[in-house]
Amino acid sequence: MARGVFWTFLEKFGQQFIFITIFAFLTHLIGPEEFGLYSLCYVVVSFSMMIIYGAVDSIIMNKNEDEENLSTLFWTIFGVGVVLSATTFACSGFFARVMKDDRLFDLLRWLSVLPMLTSVTAIPSGLVQIRMDFRVFTIRSLVSAFLSGIFGVILAWRGAGAYSMIGQQIAQQTIDNLIIWPSVNWTPRFIFRPDRVWSLLSPGFKMMGSTVLNFFEMNTARLLIGASLGPIEVGYFSFVNRLWIVLREVLALPITTVLLPALVHTENDATETKKLVKQITFFSGMIIFPAVAGIMATAPQFIPLFFGDKWIKAIPIMQVFLIASAMAPFMFILRDVLRARRRTEVYFFLQLALFAANFAIMLILVKSGVIPMCWGLVAVALVSFPISVFVVARKSGLALAQAFMPMGLSLVSSVLMYAAIYGVEYCEFYPANPWLHLFSSIMVGGVTYIGLSVLLQYRQILKGWEAFSAMLASTRRRKGDIPVDRGDETINI
């Protein structure tokens, strides 16, 4: 199990490192408008791909390697992929008219091949996960991300614009297939049992409610901005959202990977569960709040350096959006508390209520601009999080309010760190060289945060580290499947 977690971490961290490197090259070559056009098209295609990923979950949950069942699943999923690709191709004109931009017509037609390519890799992906051969998954992800990224950069350098990112996605799915198929030692036979289709697919599709809600949570803003403000504003917002996804994957994935097994292990001991949540919340706050504050403070410096001057207008959007998103990792903790106690329906209704509130505020404010809309999301986040803690506490039978109190000192230290970085920029001795400027800001922020943390919460830091180490050791000792949050299946540039 520990080896599986290691390969999962390596896949996610390696994939995100490759992504951010490739993304930095692409953003120097492609502007916000081209990126916005691509992002709008990807929203349509990703809905189709989400349906196919539901079929992959069915394969994993059934743990079924029967020849007839696998062949039936393969031809069913492939047929669904072909239909989804054909539907996307046929609807490209309608989507372009709704978004009032004829350029989306050809872009979406090219991108429509992705559902079919994804459907081809569904069965081997499920088999690899059933056999827990995460090494193959890691190799596939890293190699395909790197090679397709190089291909995308070459296309962008030759002036392909949004088509370079479409070419990158097609190349990634093709390389995925070329790598994963030889590793599973299986090929489909011409067998199809229609009477088995629903029983084979239903376990994954029964979990689709939360997945569909996640999809709309992530993509509704882009569609509203695209319809109201145009592709340039979509480009800025998608740029910010994509950088947040990288940050979330790096900071939240280690927590969610080990937290759920630990919570399952203590589900019958309310005291231990509360203690675990308290300590992991503290540890999470120690990481997430300074990271968010540091990025907000240094965004005016690192965005032009790493991504180019084209993206300077995205800086204020990022600063506000990060405030709204900072509580998301803590919602993952609440989600896992409910999952461990088999109350996932409670989290689904919380998600639904939060989505409704976000949708309403976005609908009201989007025509005022992206920044006012993001401030609306901040307001929803600040109101909804304490309500969510209260609801989860009631439904789980755990007194969770006190468990989330320790993150307060980390939040205070992070705010003071932000003020220190912002304040010293007005000093005369601050270096004019942009790279030295960024390095100095990081050093000032790091020293400020570490000093305040040691001063205010030294003992809690030691306890938090001991709790995280104990949780890792418990995870290694446990036998059976470790639930792993797969995050994004593709690099959605």
Secondary structure, 3 states (H helix, E strand, C coil): CHHHHHHHHHHHHHHHHHHHHHHHHHHHHCCHHHHHHHHHHHHHHHHHHHHHHHHHHHHHHHCCCCHHHHHHHHHHHHHHHHHHHHHHHHCHHHHHHHHCCCHHHHHHHHHCCHHHHHHHHHHHHHHHHHCCCHHHHHHHHHHHHHHHHHHHHHHHHCCCCHHHHHHHHHHHHHHHHHHHHHHHCCCCCCCCCHHHHHHHHHHHHCCHHHHHHHHHHHHHHHHHHHHHHCHHHHHHHHHHHHHHHHHHHHHHHHHHHHHHHHHHHCCCCHHHHHHHHHHHHHHHHHHHHHHHHHHHHHHHHHHHHHHCHHHHHHHHHHHHHHHHHCCHHHHHHHHHHHHHCCCHHHHHHHHHHHHHHHHHHHHHHHHHCHHHHHHHHHHHHHHHHHHHHHHHHHHHCCCCCHHHCCHHHHHHHHHHHHHHHHHHCCCCCCCCCHHHHHHHHHHHHHHHHHHHHHHHHHHHHHHHHHHHHHHHHHHHHCCCCCCCCCCCCCCCC
